[in-house]
Amino acid sequence: MNSITIHGISDQPSISCWTSAHGAFLTRKAQIFRKAMEVLGKGELAQRWMISPALGLGNHTPCTLLWSHESYMEVWAFLYRLEYGVYT
């Protein structure tokens, strides 16, 4: 009988396992997170902002809007307005 030895578990799937849509989502998420850290000043605040409903985004969380390029651009524009104090 053969035995199996587990040497470790990788929490990062290989890139080849991702669909192109998921890869695009992860890229958009990283870009928005970096911009949110610039605007909000801290990683912790940016993390919380990513998963909190935003009135300026129709009460959607920024993270849920990153699956399409159009909604990604809405989130980017919202962060830009926050950065410059434009709340309309």
N, C-alpha and C positions, 0 to 999 in steps of 0.2 A: 504494500500500500504506500502510495506517495504522500508526503506531507507538504503542506504549504506553509511557508514562513513569510510573515508580513514584516517588512523592514521599516515601513513608514507610510503615512498616508499623505498624499499631496492634496492640499486644499485649492490648488490652482489647476483647473483643467487646461489641457493643451489648447492652443489657439485653434488648431484644426477641428476641435470639437464644437466650436461656436458657429452659429449661423452668421451670415453677414449682417443680418439685422441686429443680432445680439452684440456683435463686435462694434457696430456703429453706435448702439446704445451706450456701451462702456466708454467709447471714445468721447461721446457727447457728455456723459456724466462726469468724466475726468475734467473736461474743459470747463464745464459749468461750475464744478466744485472749486477749481483753481480761481475762477473769476469771483465766486462767492467769498473765498478767503480774502481776496484783494479788497472787496467791497466791505465785508463785515469785519475783517481784521483778525479773526481767529478761526482755526480749524473746527473747534467745537461748535461755534456759532454757525459756521457754514454747514456742518453736518446736520445740525438741528433744523436749519432753514430748508435744506434739501427735502426733508420729510414732513414739513409742516405746511398746511394749506395757506396759500397766499391770496389775499383779497384781489390783488392786481393780476392774478392768474386765474380768475374765476373760481377761487377757492380750491383749486387743484394744487397738489404738491408739485414742486418743481421736478422731482424725480420721475413722477408719472407722465410728464410731458416730453420726455426725451426720446420717445420711440420714433418720432417722425422729425424730419428736418424743419418743417414749418413750425411745429410746437417748440422745438429746440430754439428756434430763432425768437419766438415769443418770450421764452425764459431769458435768453441772452439780452433782449431789449429791456425786459423788466429789470434785470440786474444793472444795466447801463443807466436806466432812469433812477434807480436807487442810488447809484454811485454819484450822480450829479444832482440829487435832490428834486427830481421831477416826479411828482406823485399823481399824475393824471392818468 
